Amino acid sequence: MTKGRVTVVDIAKAAGVSKSTVSLVLQGSPLVNEATRAKVNVVMRELGYVYNRGAANLRQSGSKSKIIGVVVNDLTNSFFAELAVGVDMVVQSAGFVQFLSNTSESLDRQQEVIASMREHGISGLILSPARATEAADLKPVVAAGIPVVVAVRNVQGAKVSSIVSDNREGIFAGVQHLASLGHRRIAFLGGFGDTAVFDERLDGYRAAMAACHLEHDENLIIPSAPSRAGGAEAINRALAIEVKPTAAVCFNDAVAFGVCDGLRANRLEPGRDFAVIGFDDVIEAKTAVPALTTISVDPQGMGRRAAQLLLKQINAGKVEAEAIVSSVRLVVRESCGTGSGDAIGRRHA
């Protein structure tokens, strides 16, 4: 087998049938009896064979696939919708079509959708990996010679290209800004604690707290689902701490919106009674009430750059892994207030 690819000939040998019989099974032909069909299917699963339907069609048409697979871990987060829009802007202008799928953080679902996309002959894959994705999970795609770009979350040891934001620097800037406004008790809210992105952002938080000579308190670090509901849960836990925080940097904008919801449920006004900073700068951040101070990543721009990186590899006809770390910037709006470092203390005195 070349480059790890399993061929129809390999299947035929392992199943003890002819190549033409395997082809008939793949085509769903009624000419093959059920016992033989079942045996061939078992061998294909055992060998990890993926039937490339797109390639089969392309062999007849003589053209190349114009399909790009885009798989994200949470399409309910508007960040990923914006990222997909950015991808589409580039691939569409290059004559490609985007196949978009959502995994909802499921590794099994991720494996299924990637296998399905391979069946349809994708020319390349842009993936924001589900939690706990490992290099071995991407090995079949890489072995098949399909260019891959992982976005947002890196996969340690995977021989694929990547584009991520400067997570550490972003959170560092957010904490510094809150400290400059007089806040001493600053919380870090939201995010799954078993992801590299969480680790990088938490590292930025800890480094900034130390640089600003603020007391380190592990109680102020509250992981939660990186969603609006997770943010509401995290702020409720933060407000239950004996010495309450007066401000928070949030794992992402979705968490920050949830934090604002939770503050209002506790009769506290974000931006006046408690300072909130998000991370991403999704479209809604500017129009939220109050407008959200956040670390701007430019989700659409990240999507465009991921697509450009992928198309570069497709056009080159070879895979050369590149790693891009996108710069970020603090965008100050109303949700962080103008220096109310003891507001919560006054309200709860």
N, C-alpha and C positions, 0 to 999 in steps of 0.2 A: 504494500500500500504506500502511495506517494504522499508525503506531507500529511500523513495521518488520515487521509481520505479513504473511506470505505466505498468500494465500487460494486456495481452489479455483478461483476465476475467473482468478487470475494463472497458475496451473498450466495451465489449459485454453488460455489465450491463447498461452503460451509453447510448448505442445506441439502447438498447432493442432488441438485436439479440442474437443468440447463439454464443458460443465460436468458433464453427467450421466455422460459417459464417465469423467471423473476420479473421480466419486463411486463408480462401479462398480468402478474399479481399487482404490480405498481399501477397499471392502467385500469385495474378493477375489472378485468375481463371475466365473463362467465365461463370461459373455456377451461379455467383451472378449477379442479375439485377442491372442496372445502378443507380436506385434510392437508393437501399440499399448500394451499393458501395459508393455513394456520402455521405450518412449519416454517414457511418463508418469512412470515411476519415475526415469529419468535426470534429467528436468526437476525433479522434486521434490527430488532430492539436490542438484542444482546451485543451486536457489533456497533450500535449507535449510528446506524445509517439514517441519513435524512434525504428524502426524495425531493429533489429540486424541480418542482413543477415548472417554475419560471424558466429554468435552463432547458427543460425538455421542450417547452414551447419556442424558446429562442433558437434552438437547434433547427427548428423547422423554418423560422422566419429569417434567420441569419443575422439578427440584430443583437445589440447588447441590452441588458436589463437597465431600466431607468427608474428603479425603485430604491428609495432610501428608507430603512427601518429606523423609527425613533421610539424608544421605550423609556418611559419615565416611571418613577416610584410613587408619585402622588399627584395625579392630575386634578385633585380637588384643591390643591394649592395653586393659586393663580400664577405664581412664579413659573411653574412648568408649562402652563398654557402660553405665557409670554415667550418662554424659551422656544417652544414649538413653533410659534409664529415667526421668530427670528430664523429658525432653521428653514421654514417654508419659503421665506423671502429669497433665500440664496438658492436652494435646490430647484425651486420652480423656475427661476430665471435661467438656470443651467439646463433646463429641459427634463428634470427629474420630478417624480411624484413622491410624496411622503406618506408612509404607512405609520400611523401613530397608535401606540398601545400603552395601557396603564397597568402596573403590577400591584398596586396597593401594598407595597413592601413585601410581597410574597415571592420567595425564591422559586417555588414550583411554578407559579404563574409566569415568572420571568423566563424560565426555561421553556415553557409551552409557547409563549408568544415569539420568542427568538427562533425556535424550531419551525413554527408556522411561517415566519418571515423568510427563513432560509428555503423552505419549500417553494415559496413564490419567487425565489431568485433575487433577493436583495443584492444590490451592488455594494452596500456599505451599511453600517449600523452606528447610530448615536444612542448611547445608553446612559441614563442616570440610574445607577445600580440600586437594587433593593438592599435593605439592611443585610449584613452578613455575607454579601457577595464576595467570593474569593477568586483568585487568579484561575484556579482550576475550572470554575464555572464558565469562563470565557475561552478556555483552551480549544473546544471544538470549533468555535467560530474562527478563531485565529488560525487553526490548523487547516481550515478550508480556504484560507487565503482571502477572507473577507475583511476589508479595512474596518476598524472599530475605533470610535472616539468615545471615551467615558467623560461625562460632564457632571459638574457639581460635586460628586463624590468620587474620589480616586479609589482604585483597586490595587492594593499593594502587590507588587510582583508580576502584575499582568503586563504582557508585552504589547500594549496598545497605547494610542495617543490619549492625552487627557487635557481637559480645560477646567480649571477650578478657580474660585475667587480667593483673594488674600484674606482668609478667614481671621487669622491672628491679628493682622494689622487693623482690620475693620473694627473688631470688638475693642481693641486697645484704644482706638480713636474715640469710640463711644464713651468708654469709661473716663478717659481724660476730659472729655467735654463736660460730663456730669460733675466730675470733681471740680472743674473750673467754675461751675455754678454754685459750689458750696456743699454739694452732697458728700456725706461721709459713709453712709450705709447704702451701698449700691448692690443690688441683687443681680444674679445671672439666671434668667428664667427660660425654661423650655429646652426641647431637643432630646433626642434619644441618646442615652449615655454610651451606646455601643457603636458609634459611628466616628469615623476619622474627622468629619466636619465638626462634630461636637467637641472632640478633643482639641482641635485647633482653635476653635472660638473660646473654649474654656481657658486654654493656655494664654490667649490674648487678654482675657479678663483678669487672670491671676497676675500676669506680668504688669498690667496697667495699675491694678490695685497696689502692688508693691512700689511701682514707680511714683505713684501719687501719695505714698506713705499712708495708705488707708488700712485699717485693721482687717486682717484676713479672718473670715468667719465662714466655715463650711456650710452653716445653716442658710446662708444667703445664696447657695448654689442649688437650684431646684429644677431637676430634669422633668420633662413631661412630653407628651406627644407634640410634635412640631406643628400644631394646628391651633385654630381659634379656641376650640374647646380645651385643648391642652394649656393654652395661655390663661384662660379663666381659672382653671384648676390650680395652676402654678401661683397666681397672685393671691388666691385664697389661702394657700399654704404659707406664702410669704407674710401675709398680714396676720397670721397666727403666731409668728415669732415674737418673743417677749420684747426684744428691742427691734422694732420694725424698720425695714428699709424705707428710704424716702424716694428711691429711684431704681430703675432696672434697665439693663441692656438685655434684649430678648434674642433668642436664637434666630428668629426670622420675623418677618412682618406679620405672618398669620398669628404667631404667638403674641406679638405686640397688640394686634387688634383684640385678641381674647383678653389680654391684660387690661385693656381699656374697658372692655365689657365688665370684667370682674370688679374693677375699681368703682364703676358706676353702681354696680349691684351693692357695693359696700358704702354707697353715698360719698364717694370720693371722686373728684374730677381730675382726669388725666391732664397734665400740663399745668394745673393749678395746685393740686394737693399731692401729686405724685408725678415724677418725671419718667417718661417712657421713650426708649429708643429701640427701633426694630433693625432688621437686617434684610436687604434685598432691594428695596425701593420699587415695589410693584406699583402698577398704575393707580390703585386705590389709595396709596399712601398720601398722595398729594391732595386728594379730595376728601379724605376722612375728616371727622370732626372730633377732636382737633386734628389738624394735618399732622401726619406722623414724621417725626425726626427719625432718620434711618441711615443705614450704611448702604449707599447705592452701588449695586452690582451691575445694573443694566442687563436684565434677563434676556431681552431681545438681542442685545449685542452679543451676549454669550452664545445664544443660539446661532447667530450669524457666523461667529468665529468658529464654532464647532463644525458647522456645515462647510465652511471654506476649507478647514483642515481636512475634513473627510474627502471632499471633492478633489483636493490636491493629491491625496493618496490614490484615489480611484483613477484619476487621469494619468498619474505616473505609472500605474500598473504594478506598483509594489508598495509594501507596507514598511514605512520607517517611522517608528514611534517618536512623537514629539510631546513635550509637556509644557503647557501654558498656564501661568498663574496670572489671572486678571487683576489689575489694580482696582481698588475701591476708594470711595470718598464719603465723608460724612456730609449728609444734607440736613441742615438744621431747620426745623419747622416748629409748630406750636406745642407738640406733645411733651417736649422736655422742659417747658417753662423758661423762666429767666433767672432762676436762682432761688428756689424755695427749699433749700436743703433741710429745714426743720419743720416743713409743713405737716407731715404725718405726725410728728411729735406733738405739735400744737393741737391737731384735730383729736388725738387720742389721749391727751393729757387728763 
